[in-house]
Amino acid sequence: MASKADIAERALAVAPRTMEPAMAYAKEALGIQDTVVSAMRALTPLEFESVLRPAFRQDEWKLILVGGILGAIVGELQVHLILGL
């Protein structure tokens, strides 16, 4: 006789396949993707930035650092090209 753990494990294994039709129907019926796309397109650039900024705030220092390093490298290359060194 199967234990509760075995039954739960089997149920979890087949759940994603079982839920696919219901999820597809829900997506289509609710139009979630279309709603999100139209709402994002309706945002002004400032509102759009305020939506995305929190997602990037954690790594913002890395972007600034990499930008600074790349800027310094390109600047140095320009000096060498202009002075013909």
C-alpha positions as CSV (number, residue, x, y, z in Angstrom):
1,M,0.0,0.0,0.0
2,A,1.4,3.4,-1.0
3,S,2.2,5.8,1.8
4,K,0.9,9.4,1.9
5,A,4.4,10.6,0.9
6,D,4.4,8.4,-2.2
7,I,1.0,9.6,-3.2
8,A,1.9,13.2,-2.7
9,E,5.1,12.7,-4.7
10,R,3.2,11.2,-7.6
11,A,0.6,13.9,-7.5
12,L,3.3,16.6,-7.6
13,A,5.0,14.9,-10.5
14,V,1.8,14.9,-12.7
15,A,0.4,18.2,-11.5
16,P,2.2,20.4,-14.0
17,R,1.0,18.4,-17.0
18,T,-2.5,18.2,-15.5
19,M,-2.7,22.0,-15.0
20,E,-1.4,23.0,-18.5
21,P,-4.9,23.1,-20.1
22,A,-6.4,25.0,-17.2
23,M,-3.5,27.5,-17.2
24,A,-3.7,28.0,-21.0
25,Y,-7.5,28.6,-20.6
26,A,-7.0,31.1,-17.7
27,K,-4.3,33.0,-19.7
28,E,-6.6,33.3,-22.7
29,A,-9.8,34.0,-20.7
30,L,-8.3,36.6,-18.5
31,G,-6.0,38.1,-21.2
32,I,-3.3,38.7,-18.6
33,Q,-0.5,39.2,-21.2
34,D,-2.6,41.6,-23.3
35,T,-3.6,43.6,-20.1
36,V,0.0,43.9,-19.0
37,V,1.3,44.8,-22.4
38,S,-1.4,47.5,-22.9
39,A,-0.9,48.9,-19.4
40,M,2.9,49.1,-19.9
41,R,2.5,50.8,-23.2
42,A,0.2,53.4,-21.6
43,L,2.9,54.4,-19.1
44,T,4.9,57.6,-19.6
45,P,8.6,57.2,-19.8
46,L,9.0,58.4,-16.2
47,E,6.3,55.9,-14.9
48,F,7.9,53.1,-16.9
49,E,11.3,53.9,-15.3
50,S,9.7,53.9,-11.8
51,V,8.4,50.4,-12.6
52,L,11.7,49.0,-13.7
53,R,14.1,50.9,-11.5
54,P,13.6,48.8,-8.3
55,A,14.5,45.7,-10.3
56,F,17.9,47.1,-11.2
57,R,18.6,49.2,-8.1
58,Q,20.4,46.4,-6.4
59,D,22.9,46.0,-9.3
60,E,23.1,49.7,-10.3
61,W,26.5,50.2,-8.8
62,K,27.9,47.4,-11.0
63,L,26.5,49.1,-14.1
64,I,28.0,52.4,-13.1
65,L,31.4,50.7,-12.4
66,V,31.4,48.8,-15.7
67,G,30.4,52.0,-17.5
68,G,33.2,53.9,-15.9
69,I,35.8,51.3,-16.7
70,L,34.7,51.1,-20.3
71,G,34.7,54.9,-20.6
72,A,38.2,55.1,-19.2
73,I,39.4,52.4,-21.7
74,V,37.8,54.1,-24.7
75,G,39.2,57.5,-23.5
76,E,42.7,56.1,-23.2
77,L,42.4,54.5,-26.7
78,Q,41.3,57.9,-28.1
79,V,44.3,59.6,-26.5
80,H,46.6,57.0,-28.1
81,L,45.0,57.4,-31.5
82,I,45.1,61.2,-31.4
83,L,48.6,61.4,-30.2
84,G,49.8,58.6,-32.5
85,L,51.5,56.7,-29.6
